[in-house]
Amino acid sequence: MERTKRYALYAVLLPADMFLRFLNNHYELFRWFIVHVPGWVFEHWGRLNFRRAFLHAKATVPAYQMFLSDSQSSGSGGSEFDVPAIDKENYVRVFDTATRAVDGRIPFRDTVVDESSGSSGAAYNWVRSLEERQVSHRLVSHFAHYCLGTSNVFSINAFSMGAWATGLNMGLALQHNGLVKNVGPDIDKILGTLEFWGPDYTYVICGYPPFLKHLLDVAVQQRFPIDRYRLHAIVGGEGMSEGLRDYLLRHVKTVFSGYGATDLEIGIAGETPLSIAIRRAARDNPALREQLFGADPRLPMLFQFNPVTHYIQTNADGEIIVTINRLNILSPRVRYNIHDEGGVRSFAEVSAICAEYAPDYKTIFDDSKSLPKLPFLWVFGRKDYTISVMGANIYPEDIEQCIYADDQLASRTASYCLGLLETNGSVRPEFSFEVDGEITVDLIDRFETSIVQHLLNLNSDFKEAWHEYRETVSPKISLYQRGQGPFAYDSQRIKQVRMMPR
């Protein structure tokens, strides 16, 4: 108890902002800190900084003051669960941008406006101060440095450029680690850059997972000597299956994903070698998967996060609630619900579960002294990205795993989306695939056979419904060439659409 009080006092004296300023330019100190400080200290410290961020927003943000008044909250912040959650519906759409900013105004100097992708139906604008961007960049830089093991890299930033948060910010973050070229999702420029600079560099290609897959496919098709290069990948913007990771690993040495959102910021959480090892173990071990993530049949993304900077909780519906604990946020977000499904577990909890249910526990935690003692965040994805037929829920992640379980389909598929087909009062699933090359009868037959068979093996609810209501749950599978049918919408978006446009 005395030790807990002592660490609590240190946390009060050194809040999140000061902590980050102190470590901002010292990666080795940052790494030492996350590896050697006990996990329970991070959690306690994060809780104290949550309260500090809440009180700051309550005192300085007009919109948040009105929100608390309207929600009839006590406003004490004594318990984080007593503080009501905000989201787009009850906060962002209700109050204008300036009212949601500190002191109710937007500084015209050193302020950047980002725009969300519009994947939820409408794009939103988000303002960010210079200091909050700088801190966010350093966090991403440290994450890349930790995962890749070197700061001397040549980063090729293939995220979409423009008003979106990830693109330019990723380039600014990685310039702390080495050379950076911001090219956007332009395959010819990326391959041209590799050819010009040659294979003597260690390259990190950053982009959305489907784009990285497309890039490597084109390189192989064009007989570009991709395997002569030392390539690593940092992906984000959407989840990815372990099947897709395996596909990318044919040509790149490592693939790491980060978790963030334009509503909040980039770099909220990131995959580590440890989290990837645990996720891959859970893929092959149903008992471990259930103990870690519950009875949901999906295999979620698994990240680690720093609760000192980002305090993450879940609500009764299993939705992820995030608070940015720093005070340099121009538009504070306290208990913001982005409506992603997932959960949180401490380092100690995950370690104990792996010890009991993972036969290769000693391999996963082989070098425990060098592992980050940070808590884990798992993310299934957006709650509304699901179709349901006869009680069987089918998720985009299911279809992606089915694609990458079949090499022939994986090499031909550029994108996919799900929907429901209504005919004569009945409803059945509809899966659409964007494919390269000629669409033949044999290819259609391969998709129809392979996708259904792998879905039956993967999704127990679908399997049960298939035996009872085969005609109703039998999916209609449609193939389209690039940019055709429902995939015409993708050309206007920075992320691929996973639910059928209506």
BELTA-V732603 format. One record per pair of residues at least 4 apart in sequence whose C-alpha atoms are under 8 Angstrom apart, sorted by the first residue. I is the first residue (numbers start at 0). J is the second residue. D is the distance in Angstrom with one decimal. If there is no record, write none. Layout:
{{I,J,D} {I,J,D}}
This chain:
{{0,4,6.3} {1,5,6.2} {2,6,6.3} {3,7,6.1} {3,40,7.8} {4,8,6.2} {5,9,6.4} {6,10,6.2} {6,40,6.9} {6,44,8.0} {7,11,6.4} {7,43,7.2} {7,44,6.6} {8,12,6.3} {9,13,5.9} {10,14,5.7} {10,44,5.6} {10,47,7.4} {11,47,7.4} {13,17,5.8} {13,18,6.0} {14,18,6.1} {14,48,6.4} {15,19,6.2} {15,48,6.5} {15,307,5.9} {15,308,6.1} {15,324,6.8} {15,325,5.9} {16,20,6.2} {16,325,5.6} {16,326,6.7} {16,327,7.5} {17,21,6.1} {18,22,6.4} {19,23,5.4} {19,134,7.2} {20,24,8.0} {20,134,8.0} {21,25,7.9} {22,26,7.0} {22,28,6.4} {22,29,5.7} {23,134,7.3} {23,137,6.4} {24,137,7.9} {25,29,6.4} {26,30,6.1} {26,141,6.2} {27,31,6.1} {28,32,6.1} {29,33,6.5} {29,141,7.8} {30,34,6.2} {30,145,7.4} {31,35,5.9} {32,36,5.6} {33,371,5.1} {33,372,6.0} {33,373,6.8} {34,368,7.1} {34,369,5.7} {34,370,5.5} {34,371,4.2} {34,372,5.7} {35,368,7.5} {35,369,7.9} {35,371,7.6} {35,372,7.3} {36,40,6.9} {36,41,7.5} {36,372,7.0} {37,41,7.0} {37,372,6.2} {38,42,6.5} {38,345,7.2} {38,346,6.3} {38,347,7.3} {38,372,5.0} {38,373,5.8} {38,374,7.1} {39,43,6.2} {40,44,5.9} {41,45,5.9} {41,305,7.3} {41,306,6.2} {41,307,6.2} {41,373,7.3} {42,46,6.2} {42,306,6.0} {42,307,7.4} {43,47,6.5} {44,48,6.3} {44,306,7.6} {44,307,6.0} {45,49,6.1} {45,306,4.7} {45,307,4.1} {45,308,7.0} {45,309,7.4} {45,310,6.0} {45,324,7.7} {46,50,6.5} {46,79,7.9} {46,306,7.8} {46,307,7.8} {46,310,7.1} {47,51,6.4} {48,52,6.1} {48,307,6.6} {48,308,8.0} {48,324,5.7} {48,325,7.8} {49,53,6.1} {49,79,7.5} {49,310,6.4} {49,322,6.9} {49,323,7.9} {49,324,5.4} {50,54,6.2} {50,76,6.0} {50,77,7.4} {50,79,7.2} {51,55,6.1} {51,324,7.5} {52,56,6.2} {52,323,7.5} {52,324,5.3} {52,325,6.5} {52,326,6.3} {52,333,7.2} {53,57,6.1} {53,76,6.7} {53,333,6.2} {54,58,6.1} {54,76,7.2} {55,59,6.1} {55,326,7.2} {56,60,5.3} {56,63,6.6} {56,64,7.9} {56,101,7.5} {56,331,6.3} {56,333,7.7} {57,63,6.1} {57,64,5.5} {57,74,7.8} {58,64,7.5} {59,101,5.4} {59,102,5.3} {59,103,7.9} {60,64,6.3} {60,98,7.0} {60,99,6.0} {60,100,5.9} {60,101,4.8} {60,102,5.6} {60,103,6.1} {60,331,7.9} {61,65,6.3} {61,98,5.7} {61,99,6.6} {61,100,7.7} {61,101,7.6} {61,102,6.8} {61,103,5.8} {62,66,6.0} {62,90,8.0} {62,94,6.1} {62,98,5.2} {62,99,5.0} {62,100,7.9} {62,103,7.8} {63,67,6.1} {63,99,6.8} {64,68,6.3} {65,69,6.0} {66,70,6.1} {66,90,7.2} {67,71,6.1} {67,72,5.4} {67,73,7.9} {67,74,6.7} {67,83,7.7} {68,72,6.5} {70,83,7.5} {72,81,7.6} {72,82,6.9} {72,83,7.1} {73,81,7.9} {74,82,6.9} {75,82,8.0} {76,81,6.5} {76,82,6.0} {77,81,7.4} {78,82,7.2} {82,334,7.6} {83,334,7.2} {84,320,7.4} {84,333,7.3} {84,334,4.9} {84,335,5.8} {84,336,6.4} {85,89,6.2} {85,90,5.7} {85,332,7.9} {85,333,7.2} {85,334,6.2} {85,335,4.9} {85,336,6.0} {86,90,5.7} {86,91,6.6} {86,335,5.6} {86,336,5.1} {86,337,6.4} {87,91,4.5} {87,92,5.7} {87,337,7.9} {88,92,5.6} {88,93,7.2} {89,93,6.1} {90,94,6.1} {91,95,7.1} {91,96,7.8} {91,99,8.0} {94,98,6.2} {94,99,6.5} {95,99,6.4} {96,100,6.6} {96,125,7.6} {96,126,7.9} {97,103,5.3} {97,104,4.9} {97,105,5.7} {98,102,7.8} {98,103,4.4} {98,104,6.7} {99,103,6.4} {99,330,5.7} {99,331,7.5} {100,104,5.8} {100,105,6.5} {100,329,5.6} {100,330,4.3} {100,331,7.0} {101,105,8.0} {101,329,5.8} {101,330,6.2} {101,331,7.5} {105,110,7.8} {105,126,7.9} {105,329,7.9} {106,110,6.4} {109,128,6.2} {109,129,5.3} {110,126,6.6} {110,127,5.6} {110,128,4.9} {110,129,6.1} {111,126,5.7} {111,127,5.4} {111,128,6.7} {111,129,7.6} {112,124,6.4} {112,125,5.5} {112,126,4.6} {112,127,6.5} {112,162,7.2} {113,124,5.7} {113,125,5.2} {113,126,6.4} {113,127,7.8} {113,162,5.1} {113,163,5.4} {113,164,5.3} {113,261,7.3} {114,122,6.4} {114,123,5.5} {114,124,4.6} {114,125,6.2} {114,162,5.3} {114,163,5.0} {114,164,6.7} {114,261,7.1} {115,122,5.2} {115,123,5.4} {115,124,6.6} {115,125,7.9} {115,163,5.9} {115,164,7.2} {115,261,5.4} {115,262,7.1} {116,122,5.9} {116,163,6.7} {116,492,7.1} {116,493,6.5} {116,494,7.3} {117,121,4.6} {117,122,4.0} {117,123,7.3} {117,492,7.9} {118,122,7.7} {118,494,7.4} {118,496,7.5} {125,261,7.5} {125,262,7.0} {125,330,8.0} {126,329,6.8} {126,330,6.8} {127,131,6.6} {127,132,6.7} {127,328,6.9} {127,329,5.6} {127,330,7.1} {128,132,6.4} {128,327,7.3} {128,328,6.7} {128,329,5.5} {129,133,6.3} {130,134,6.2} {130,327,6.4} {131,135,6.1} {131,327,5.5} {131,328,5.7} {131,329,7.7} {132,136,6.1} {132,168,7.9} {133,137,6.4} {134,138,6.3} {135,139,6.4} {135,172,7.8} {135,264,7.5} {135,265,7.0} {135,266,6.6} {136,140,6.1} {136,168,6.8} {136,169,7.3} {136,171,6.6} {136,172,4.1} {136,173,7.7} {137,141,6.1} {137,172,6.1} {137,175,7.8} {138,142,6.2} {138,266,6.5} {139,143,6.2} {139,169,7.7} {139,172,6.0} {139,173,7.5} {139,265,7.7} {139,266,5.5} {140,144,6.1} {140,172,5.4} {140,173,5.5} {140,175,6.4} {140,176,6.6} {141,145,6.0} {142,146,6.3} {142,269,7.1} {143,147,5.9} {143,173,7.8} {144,148,5.6} {144,149,5.8} {144,150,5.7} {144,176,7.1} {145,149,7.7} {146,255,7.6} {146,271,6.2} {146,272,6.9} {150,175,7.9} {150,176,4.5} {150,177,6.2} {151,176,6.0} {151,177,5.1} {151,178,7.8} {151,201,7.6} {152,176,6.5} {152,177,5.0} {152,178,6.4} {152,200,6.9} {152,201,5.2} {152,202,5.8} {152,203,6.8} {153,177,5.8} {153,178,4.6} {153,179,5.8} {153,180,7.8} {153,200,6.6} {153,201,6.1} {153,202,4.8} {153,203,6.2} {154,170,7.9} {154,173,6.9} {154,177,7.2} {154,178,6.1} {154,179,4.7} {154,180,6.4} {154,202,5.7} {154,203,4.6} {154,204,5.9} {154,205,7.3} {155,179,5.9} {155,180,5.0} {155,181,6.1} {155,182,7.0} {155,189,7.2} {155,202,7.1} {155,203,6.1} {155,204,4.8} {155,205,6.3} {156,166,7.3} {156,169,7.2} {156,170,6.1} {156,179,7.1} {156,180,6.1} {156,181,4.7} {156,182,6.0} {156,183,6.2} {156,204,6.0} {156,205,4.9} {156,206,6.7} {157,166,7.7} {157,181,6.7} {157,182,5.7} {157,183,4.0} {157,184,4.6} {157,185,7.1} {157,189,7.9} {157,204,6.8} {157,205,5.4} {157,206,4.8} {157,207,7.9} {158,165,6.8} {158,166,4.8} {158,183,5.1} {158,184,5.9} {158,205,6.4} {158,206,4.5} {158,207,6.6} {159,163,7.3} {159,165,7.7} {159,166,5.3} {159,183,4.9} {159,184,6.0} {159,206,7.9} {159,493,6.5} {160,166,4.9} {160,167,6.1} {160,182,8.0} {160,183,5.6} {161,166,7.0} {161,167,7.2} {163,167,7.7} {163,261,7.5} {164,168,6.3} {164,261,5.8} {164,264,7.5} {164,265,7.4} {165,169,5.7} {165,261,7.7} {165,265,6.6} {166,170,6.7} {166,183,7.6} {167,171,6.3} {167,181,7.8} {168,172,6.0} {169,173,6.2} {170,174,6.3} {170,179,6.4} {170,180,7.5} {170,181,6.3} {171,175,7.6} {172,176,8.0} {173,177,6.8} {173,178,7.9} {173,179,6.8} {174,178,6.0} {174,179,5.6} {182,188,6.7} {182,189,7.0} {184,206,7.4} {184,210,7.2} {185,189,6.3} {186,190,6.2} {186,214,6.0} {187,191,5.9} {188,192,5.9} {189,193,6.3} {190,194,6.1} {190,218,7.6} {190,223,7.9} {191,195,6.1} {192,196,6.1} {193,197,5.7} {193,198,7.2} {194,198,7.8} {196,200,7.8} {197,228,7.9} {198,227,6.3} {198,228,4.7} {198,229,6.9} {199,228,7.5} {199,229,8.0} {200,228,7.8} {200,229,7.0} {201,228,7.6} {201,229,5.2} {201,230,6.3} {201,231,7.7} {202,228,7.7} {202,229,6.1} {202,230,4.9} {202,231,6.1} {203,230,5.9} {203,231,4.6} {203,232,5.3} {203,233,6.9} {204,230,7.2} {204,231,6.3} {204,232,4.9} {204,233,6.3} {205,232,5.8} {205,233,4.7} {205,234,5.6} {206,210,6.6} {206,211,6.4} {206,232,7.9} {206,233,6.7} {206,234,5.0} {206,235,6.6} {207,211,6.5} {207,234,5.3} {207,235,5.5} {207,236,6.0} {207,237,7.1} {207,494,7.7} {208,212,6.4} {208,234,5.7} {208,235,6.8} {208,237,7.4} {208,238,7.9} {208,239,6.7} {209,213,6.3} {209,413,7.3} {209,414,7.4} {210,214,6.0} {211,215,6.3} {211,247,7.6} {212,216,6.2} {212,243,7.9} {212,246,7.7} {212,247,6.3} {213,217,6.2} {213,413,6.9} {214,218,6.2} {215,219,6.3} {215,225,7.9} {215,247,7.6} {215,250,7.4} {216,220,6.2} {216,410,7.2} {217,221,6.0} {218,222,6.1} {218,223,5.0} {218,224,7.6} {218,225,6.6} {219,223,6.0} {219,224,7.8} {219,225,7.3} {224,228,7.7} {225,250,7.0} {226,250,6.0} {229,251,7.1} {229,252,7.1} {230,250,7.4} {230,251,4.8} {230,252,6.0} {230,253,7.7} {231,251,5.2} {231,252,5.4} {231,253,5.1} {231,254,6.2} {232,251,6.9} {232,252,8.0} {232,253,6.2} {232,254,4.7} {232,255,6.3} {233,254,5.9} {233,255,4.9} {233,256,5.6} {233,257,7.5} {234,254,7.3} {234,255,6.2} {234,256,4.7} {234,257,6.6} {235,256,5.3} {235,257,5.3} {235,258,6.5} {235,259,7.9} {236,257,8.0} {236,258,7.4} {236,259,7.4} {236,260,7.7} {236,494,7.6} {238,300,6.5} {238,380,7.2} {239,243,6.4} {239,244,7.3} {239,300,7.4} {239,396,7.6} {239,399,8.0} {240,244,6.5} {240,298,7.9} {240,396,6.7} {240,399,6.6} {240,400,6.1} {241,245,6.1} {241,279,7.1} {241,400,7.7} {242,246,6.3} {242,399,7.9} {242,400,6.0} {242,403,5.1} {242,404,6.7} {243,247,6.2} {243,399,7.9} {243,400,7.8} {243,403,6.2} {244,248,6.1} {244,254,6.7} {245,249,6.8} {246,403,7.5} {247,251,6.2} {247,254,7.6} {248,252,5.9} {248,253,6.6} {248,254,7.2} {255,269,7.6} {255,270,5.7} {255,271,7.2} {256,269,6.1} {256,270,5.5} {257,265,7.9} {257,266,6.3} {257,267,7.7} {257,268,6.0} {257,269,4.2} {257,270,6.1} {257,302,7.7} {258,265,6.9} {258,266,6.1} {258,267,5.7} {258,268,5.0} {258,269,5.7} {258,302,7.6} {259,263,7.0} {259,264,5.7} {259,265,4.3} {259,266,5.5} {259,267,5.2} {259,268,6.9} {260,264,5.4} {260,265,6.0} {261,265,7.0} {262,337,7.5} {263,323,7.7} {263,332,7.2} {267,304,6.6} {267,309,6.6} {268,302,5.8} {268,303,5.6} {268,304,4.5} {268,305,7.4} {268,376,7.6} {269,302,4.9} {269,303,5.7} {269,304,6.6} {270,274,5.8} {270,275,6.4} {270,301,6.6} {270,302,4.5} {270,303,6.2} {271,275,6.2} {271,302,6.9} {271,303,7.0} {272,276,6.2} {273,277,6.3} {273,363,6.6} {273,364,7.4} {273,370,7.4} {274,278,6.1} {274,301,5.8} {274,302,5.9} {274,303,7.0} {274,375,7.9} {275,279,6.1} {275,301,7.1} {276,280,6.1} {276,363,6.0} {277,281,6.1} {277,353,7.9} {277,363,6.7} {278,282,6.2} {278,298,7.7} {278,300,7.5} {278,301,6.4} {279,283,6.8} {280,284,6.1} {280,287,7.8} {280,357,7.2} {281,285,6.4} {281,286,7.9} {281,287,5.4} {281,288,4.6} {281,298,7.7} {282,288,6.9} {282,298,6.7} {284,288,6.3} {284,357,7.5} {285,289,6.1} {286,290,6.2} {286,356,6.7} {287,291,6.1} {287,352,7.4} {287,353,7.0} {287,356,5.2} {287,357,6.3} {288,292,5.8} {288,293,7.2} {288,298,7.5} {289,293,4.5} {289,294,5.3} {289,295,7.5} {290,352,6.9} {291,349,7.1} {291,352,7.0} {292,299,7.8} {292,342,7.4} {292,377,7.6} {296,457,8.0} {296,458,6.6} {296,459,7.7} {297,379,7.1} {297,394,8.0} {297,396,7.0} {297,397,7.2} {298,379,7.3} {298,396,8.0} {299,341,7.7} {299,377,5.9} {299,378,5.2} {299,379,4.5} {299,380,7.8} {300,377,5.5} {300,378,5.2} {300,379,6.4} {301,375,6.9} {301,376,5.9} {301,377,4.4} {301,378,6.6} {302,375,5.6} {302,376,5.1} {302,377,6.1} {303,373,6.0} {303,374,5.6} {303,375,4.4} {303,376,5.8} {304,309,7.3} {304,373,6.0} {304,374,6.0} {304,375,6.4} {304,376,6.9} {305,309,6.1} {305,310,7.8} {305,373,6.0} {305,374,7.2} {306,310,4.7} {306,311,7.0} {306,373,7.8} {306,374,7.7} {307,324,6.9} {308,323,6.2} {308,324,5.1} {308,325,6.3} {309,321,6.7} {309,322,5.7} {309,323,4.8} {309,324,5.6} {310,321,5.9} {310,322,5.1} {310,323,6.6} {310,324,6.6} {311,319,6.9} {311,320,5.6} {311,321,4.6} {311,322,6.4} {311,343,7.4} {312,319,5.9} {312,320,5.0} {312,321,6.5} {312,342,7.4} {312,343,6.7} {313,317,5.5} {313,318,5.2} {313,319,4.6} {313,320,5.4} {313,341,7.4} {313,342,6.1} {313,343,7.3} {314,318,5.5} {314,319,6.9} {314,320,7.1} {317,340,5.6} {317,341,5.9} {317,342,6.6} {318,336,7.1} {318,337,7.9} {318,338,5.5} {318,339,5.5} {318,340,4.5} {318,341,6.0} {318,342,7.5} {319,336,6.1} {319,337,6.9} {319,338,6.5} {319,339,5.7} {319,340,6.0} {319,341,6.0} {319,342,6.7} {320,334,5.3} {320,335,5.3} {320,336,4.7} {320,337,7.1} {321,332,7.8} {321,333,7.0} {321,334,5.1} {321,335,5.1} {321,336,6.6} {322,332,5.8} {322,333,4.6} {322,334,4.8} {322,335,6.2} {323,328,7.9} {323,331,7.2} {323,332,6.2} {323,333,6.7} {326,331,7.8} {338,381,6.0} {338,382,6.2} {339,378,6.8} {339,379,7.0} {339,380,5.1} {339,381,4.4} {339,382,5.9} {340,378,5.8} {340,379,5.3} {340,380,5.6} {340,381,6.1} {340,382,5.8} {341,376,7.3} {341,377,5.2} {341,378,4.3} {341,379,5.5} {341,380,7.5} {342,376,5.8} {342,377,5.3} {342,378,6.8} {343,374,7.2} {343,375,5.7} {343,376,4.7} {343,377,6.4} {344,348,6.1} {344,349,6.5} {344,374,5.9} {344,375,5.3} {344,376,6.7} {345,349,6.4} {345,373,7.2} {345,374,4.3} {345,375,6.1} {346,350,6.0} {346,372,5.8} {346,373,5.9} {346,374,4.8} {346,375,6.6} {347,351,6.1} {348,352,6.3} {349,353,6.1} {349,375,7.8} {350,354,6.1} {351,355,6.5} {352,356,6.0} {352,357,7.8} {353,357,4.9} {353,360,5.7} {354,358,7.7} {354,360,5.4} {354,361,7.9} {359,363,6.5} {360,364,6.2} {360,365,7.9} {361,365,5.1} {364,370,7.8} {366,370,6.7} {380,384,7.5} {384,394,6.7} {384,395,7.1} {384,497,7.5} {384,498,6.6} {385,392,6.5} {385,393,5.9} {385,394,5.0} {385,395,7.2} {385,498,8.0} {386,392,5.8} {386,393,5.4} {386,394,6.7} {386,417,7.4} {386,418,6.6} {386,419,7.1} {386,428,7.6} {387,391,5.4} {387,392,4.4} {387,393,6.2} {388,392,6.7} {388,426,7.4} {388,427,6.6} {388,428,7.0} {388,471,7.9} {388,472,6.4} {389,464,6.4} {389,468,7.7} {389,471,7.8} {389,472,7.2} {390,460,7.3} {390,464,7.4} {391,460,4.9} {391,461,5.1} {391,464,6.5} {392,460,7.0} {392,461,7.2} {393,397,6.7} {393,458,7.8} {393,461,7.4} {394,398,7.0} {395,399,6.3} {395,416,7.3} {395,417,7.0} {395,497,6.6} {396,400,6.2} {397,401,6.3} {397,454,6.9} {397,457,7.3} {397,458,7.5} {398,402,6.3} {398,450,7.5} {398,454,7.4} {399,403,6.4} {400,404,6.1} {401,405,7.0} {401,449,7.6} {401,450,5.6} {401,453,5.4} {401,454,6.3} {402,406,7.8} {402,408,5.8} {402,409,5.4} {402,412,7.8} {402,450,6.9} {403,408,7.2} {403,409,5.2} {404,409,7.8} {404,453,7.5} {405,409,6.2} {405,449,7.3} {406,410,6.1} {407,411,6.6} {408,412,6.0} {408,446,7.1} {411,434,5.3} {411,435,5.3} {411,436,7.4} {412,432,6.7} {412,433,5.9} {412,434,4.5} {412,435,6.5} {413,432,7.6} {413,433,5.4} {413,434,5.5} {413,435,6.9} {413,481,7.6} {414,432,5.9} {414,433,5.0} {414,434,7.3} {414,486,7.9} {414,495,7.2} {415,430,7.2} {415,431,5.5} {415,432,4.3} {415,433,5.9} {415,496,8.0} {415,497,6.4} {416,430,6.0} {416,431,5.4} {416,432,6.7} {416,496,6.6} {416,497,4.2} {416,498,5.2} {416,499,5.7} {417,428,7.4} {417,429,5.9} {417,430,4.9} {417,431,6.5} {417,497,6.1} {417,498,4.9} {417,499,5.4} {418,428,6.1} {418,429,5.1} {418,430,6.5} {418,498,5.9} {418,499,4.9} {419,426,6.4} {419,427,5.7} {419,428,4.7} {419,429,5.4} {420,426,5.5} {420,427,5.4} {420,428,6.1} {420,429,5.8} {420,475,7.9} {421,425,5.6} {421,426,4.5} {421,427,6.7} {422,426,6.5} {425,471,7.6} {426,471,6.9} {427,471,5.5} {427,472,5.3} {427,473,6.7} {427,474,6.1} {427,475,7.5} {428,472,6.3} {428,473,6.9} {428,474,4.6} {428,475,6.3} {429,474,5.3} {429,475,4.7} {429,476,6.0} {429,477,7.7} {430,474,6.7} {430,475,6.2} {430,476,4.9} {430,477,6.4} {431,476,5.8} {431,477,4.8} {431,478,5.8} {431,479,7.5} {431,485,7.9} {432,476,7.8} {432,477,6.3} {432,478,4.9} {432,479,6.1} {433,478,6.0} {433,479,4.9} {433,480,5.5} {433,481,5.7} {433,482,7.7} {433,483,7.8} {433,486,6.9} {434,438,7.8} {434,478,6.7} {434,479,6.1} {434,480,5.3} {434,481,6.3} {435,480,6.2} {435,481,6.7} {436,480,7.4} {437,480,7.9} {438,442,6.3} {438,443,7.2} {438,478,7.2} {438,479,7.7} {438,480,7.6} {439,443,6.3} {440,444,6.2} {441,445,6.1} {442,446,6.3} {443,447,6.2} {443,476,8.0} {443,477,7.8} {443,478,7.1} {444,448,6.0} {445,449,5.8} {446,450,5.6} {446,476,7.5} {447,451,6.2} {447,476,6.3} {448,452,6.1} {449,453,6.1} {450,454,6.0} {451,455,6.1} {451,474,7.8} {452,456,6.4} {453,457,6.0} {454,458,5.7} {454,461,7.4} {454,462,7.7} {455,459,6.8} {455,461,6.3} {455,462,4.8} {456,462,7.4} {458,462,6.3} {459,463,6.2} {460,464,6.2} {461,465,5.9} {461,472,7.8} {462,466,6.5} {463,467,6.5} {464,468,5.5} {464,469,6.9} {464,472,6.9} {465,469,4.4} {465,470,8.0} {465,472,6.1} {465,473,7.2} {468,472,6.2} {469,473,5.6} {479,483,5.8} {479,484,6.4} {479,486,8.0} {481,486,7.1} {481,487,8.0} {482,486,5.0} {482,487,4.4} {482,488,7.7} {482,489,7.4} {482,490,7.0} {483,487,5.2} {485,499,6.6} {485,500,6.5} {486,490,7.5} {486,496,7.8} {487,491,7.9} {488,492,7.0} {488,496,7.6} {488,500,8.0} {489,493,7.4} {489,494,7.0} {489,495,5.4} {489,496,6.3}}
